[in-house]
Amino acid sequence: MRALTERELRPARPRMQPVFQDPYGSLSPRRRIRDTVAEPLKVHGRWTADGSTRVAEHLDRVGLDP
């Protein structure tokens, strides 16, 4: 992954916005984190046969136990 230059970043800025959220209030204690992470993939039709593996890899990457 590389950082974008100022010139590359400029056209994308109007489509960006900050998302402020309470990390403790944004996750449901009744749901497993892997289900929460997988949900957008399923909703937007991006879930594939290796979806569970991909979710586990991403959770591992950020230090969470899948």
Backbone as a ProteinNet text record, in pm:
[ID]
protein_1_A
[PRIMARY]
MRALTERELRPARPRMQPVFQDPYGSLSPRRRIRDTVAEPLKVHGRWTADGSTRVAEHLDRVGLDP
[TERTIARY]
85.1	0	88.9	54.5	134	46	107.6	33.6	11.3	-102.6	-131.6	-59.9	-20.4	38.5	-74.4	-38.4	-136.8	-218.9	-152	-219.2	-318.6	-284	-372.2	-490.7	-467.6	-569	-674.1	-636	-724.9	-859.9	-866.4	-999	-1088.5	-1030	-1109.8	-1166.1	-1106.9	-1146.8	-1292.8	-1351.4	-1492.8	-1587.2	-1545.5	-1630	-1602.2	-1510.7	-1474.7	-1543.9	-1563.6	-1615.5	-1567.6	-1547.4	-1509.3	-1629.1	-1601.2	-1706.1	-1668.6	-1741	-1716	-1810.1	-1754.3	-1840.5	-1778.5	-1865.5	-1823.1	-1789.6	-1662.8	-1627.1	-1698.1	-1735.8	-1803.3	-1952.5	-2008.8	-2150.7	-2182.1	-2081.1	-2107.2	-2108.2	-2062.2	-2062.1	-2162	-2241.8	-2341.6	-2278.1	-2298.5	-2243.5	-2316.5	-2428	-2505.8	-2462.8	-2375	-2331	-2182.2	-2142.1	-1999.7	-1937.5	-1813.7	-1746.8	-1733.1	-1709.7	-1695	-1824.5	-1939.2	-2067.1	-2087.7	-2045	-2056.8	-1968.8	-1848	-1754.9	-1803.5	-1861.7	-1906.7	-2034.6	-2116	-2246.5	-2241.6	-2155.7	-2154.9	-2116.9	-2029.2	-1992.6	-2113.7	-2191.6	-2310.8	-2418.2	-2441.8	-2546	-2517.6	-2389.7	-2353.2	-2310.6	-2339.2	-2312.1	-2165.1	-2080.9	-1936.8	-1890.2	-1983.7	-1950	-1917.7	-1804.4	-1764.8	-1740.5	-1703.5	-1679.9	-1570.9	-1475.9	-1368	-1395.1	-1519.2	-1554.7	-1516.4	-1543.6	-1510.5	-1360.7	-1284.4	-1138	-1090.2	-1146.5	-1105.9	-1137.9	-1255.6	-1293.9	-1197.2	-1165.7	-1072.6	-934.7	-888.5	-757.4	-756.6	-863.9	-870	-878	-954.2	-962.3	-826.3	-757.5	-624.4	-527.7	-540.4	-451.5	-461.3	-580.1	-597.7	-590.3	-553.8	-530.8	-653.4	-760	-879.9	-886.7	-935.2	-947.6	-1077.3	-1068	-1190	-1271.5
-117.6	0	122.9	218.6	340.3	461.6	566.5	689.4	763.8	830	909.6	1043.4	1094.6	1228.3	1330.4	1452.6	1560.5	1570.7	1558.9	1569.6	1454.9	1333.2	1218.4	1225.2	1282	1287.6	1396.2	1503	1618.1	1583.1	1504.3	1474.2	1389.7	1315	1228.6	1302.6	1410.5	1480.2	1522.8	1572.6	1612.3	1495.7	1372.8	1256.3	1194.2	1250.6	1195.7	1274	1205.2	1272.1	1196.6	1267.2	1197.1	1121.8	1011.1	932.2	921.8	994.2	993.3	892.5	802.4	705.2	660.9	618.9	566.1	418.4	378.1	238.7	140.8	183.3	92	81.7	186.6	185.8	134.5	121.2	82.1	-69.6	-145.2	-291.1	-350.3	-442.5	-506	-618.8	-621.4	-729.5	-862	-858.4	-978.8	-1048.3	-983.8	-1040.7	-1070.4	-1171.7	-1201.4	-1100.2	-1061.6	-960.9	-1008.4	-1138.4	-1187.7	-1169.7	-1183.2	-1162.5	-1015.3	-927.5	-783.9	-740.6	-794.7	-760.6	-819.3	-937.5	-1004.1	-943.4	-881.7	-833.5	-741.6	-638.7	-552.4	-627.9	-725.6	-804.6	-880.8	-935.3	-1010.5	-917.7	-806	-711.6	-655.7	-629.2	-566.6	-667.1	-795.4	-897.2	-926.1	-896.6	-918.5	-1044.9	-1120.3	-1241.7	-1351.5	-1417.6	-1526.6	-1651.2	-1759.5	-1886.2	-1874.2	-1784.8	-1768.9	-1654.7	-1613	-1500.1	-1520	-1636.5	-1662.6	-1654	-1705.6	-1700.1	-1555.8	-1478.4	-1337.4	-1258.2	-1279.5	-1209.8	-1246.9	-1374.6	-1419.2	-1356.7	-1347.9	-1286.3	-1139	-1068.8	-925.8	-905	-987.4	-975.9	-1005.1	-1106.1	-1138.2	-1023.7	-959.2	-847.6	-731.7	-709.8	-599.5	-645.6	-773.3	-822.2	-873.4	-908.8	-964.1	-1112.8	-1188.5	-1331.9	-1362.3	-1419.7	-1447.3	-1554.3
0	0	0	-83	-86.7	-59.1	-12.3	14.3	-117.3	-126.7	-245.2	-236.3	-350.8	-353.5	-340.4	-313.2	-302.1	-431.2	-543.4	-673.3	-695.4	-652.4	-667.8	-571.1	-456.3	-351.8	-378.2	-441.8	-460.5	-523.9	-632.1	-691	-600.5	-509.5	-422.3	-301.3	-263.2	-139.9	-134.6	-242.8	-233.3	-202	-231.6	-205.6	-69.1	6.7	137.6	248.6	359.2	477.5	600.3	710.1	832.8	889.3	952.2	1016.8	1164	1247.1	1389.4	1453.2	1531.4	1596.4	1727.8	1813.8	1943.1	1923	1936.7	1909.5	2001.7	2120.1	2212.7	2181.6	2126.2	2094.7	1955.5	1870.5	1732.6	1712.3	1808.7	1797.5	1895.7	1847.1	1931.7	2012.6	2142.4	2223.6	2198.9	2126.7	2097.7	1968.7	1892.8	1765.1	1768.2	1696.4	1683.1	1589.2	1618.4	1536.6	1393.1	1372.1	1234.4	1155.6	1221.9	1153.7	1119.3	1208.5	1185.1	1068.8	1062	953.2	820.7	824	702	644.2	726.5	682.5	559.9	556.3	436.7	309.4	320.7	203.5	149.9	240.2	200.2	143.9	208.7	166.6	27.1	-2	-129.1	-235.1	-210	-310.6	-334.1	-235.8	-250.2	-178.6	-121.1	-47.2	-147.7	-130.7	-219.1	-135.2	-202.1	-133.2	-26.9	-48.8	49.3	147.3	158.7	245.2	390.2	445.6	586.3	610	514.3	525.9	519.2	427.9	413.8	539.6	596.2	718.9	830.8	845.7	949.6	931.3	806.4	779.7	819.6	788	822.1	973.1	1040.5	1186.1	1248.9	1197.4	1247.4	1223.4	1108.5	1071.6	1171	1225.3	1320.4	1465.5	1484.7	1620.5	1692.4	1617.8	1679.7	1649.9	1746.5	1731	1657.1	1537.5	1460.7	1529.9
[MASK]
++++++++++++++++++++++++++++++++++++++++++++++++++++++++++++++++++

